Amino acid sequence: MIALVAIWLVLRRPVSQRPASTLDSIDRRLAELDERLTALARPRAATEAALGWAIAGSLELDDVMKQTLVSAGKALQAVAGSRMSVPLPDGTAATETAGRVVEAAKTLEGPPDGSLFVSGIASWEAPDAEAIRSGLVVPLGGGSLSVYSSLGNAFDQEASAVLAAIARRAEPAVRNALRYREAEERAATDELTMLGSARAFGQALPREIATARRKGRPLCLIRVDLDDFGQINNRHPRGHDAGNDALAGFGERVLSTIRESDSAFRNSGGADEFFLILPETSLPDAKRTYARLKADMAAAPFGDVGPVTMSSGLAKLRPDDTKESLLKRAYDLMLVAKSSGKDRLVSEDDPQDERQ
């Protein structure tokens, strides 16, 4: 509006002193300028309204990314699809898409030499009327935010400025979400053994039970207790350091033995107690997994600690099981293994005389 006022002041002369043609020309220029300023203000206002608190309203990265794409779709016209990519600490990337995003459009990731960029606008020839014909990308942290349209040359520098504003607004929310995810992962991981924490186990077991019932698949739970672990801490010259080394070594062996679909956790109630959740696993298959772990432990002593053995109980999910009843059966079977000589696995399908 400042431009309008400036023009108005410069041209403020009596009407009778100006030719009619000049007045008409000025009126047209003012009308065009007003229309242009209104058009410029509209997407910016829409951007602010679309963003609001939505992007920053969640600490979950998936939600932040989805809300960012929603904001981009609301703030810009003719958007047929959008895509957002965020690099993760492990070197991979989290990607979210909305609408139509063709594979070829994913090349909109910045200059080919990898240098920093402000924005990129591209267009494609396409025979299909509904095909993606143009795209706009802006950087978002170390990743990118892109929008696509079935119209040719749908985006210009004004659209680029709007999308860049959305990316700037999203960046703090993305950083917070990544910090939150990192904190959640730390809380879900036992830092000594690198197995799941007790908190993670409390969340995982009900989830796996529900999944097994929904799919009608078997589920096995093994409760493991390392034999005579307290003696390592009490009698070894290095004390607790030796015990910690043994726990770390046990964690390594577990992770190298179980399948990707399996999960292992350390119990907070005892430094030397662990749980193995084995989805879609029968009792015989669970025994074979355990046998591989036992063989791995016997093949290589735990440094200067020497051999470490374990006593364990194996239970299979029943139709009427609760989380508590499954845990109790595995615990009771582990106690049988402890009381019957240690260094063994006791399963609920073992004959009763073999449990003595």
Secondary structure, DSSP 4 states (H G I P E B T S, - for coil): -HHHHHHHHHT-S-GGGS-HHHHHHHHHHHHHHHHHHHHHHHHHHHHHHHHTTTGGG-S-HHHHHHHHHHHHHHHSTT--EEEEEEE-TTS-EEEEEEE---GGGGG-SS-TT----S-EEEE---SSTTS--EEEEEEETTEEEEEEESSTT---HHHHHHHHHHHHHHHHHHHHHHHHHHHHHHHTB-TTT-SB-HHHHHHHHHHHHHHHHHHT--EEEEEEEETTHHHHHHHSTTTHHHHHHHHHHHHHHHHHHS-TT-EEEE-TT-TTEEEEEEET--HHHHHHHHHHHHHHHHHS--GGG----EEEEEEE--TT--HHHHHHHHHHHHHHHHHTTSS-EEETTS-GGGG-
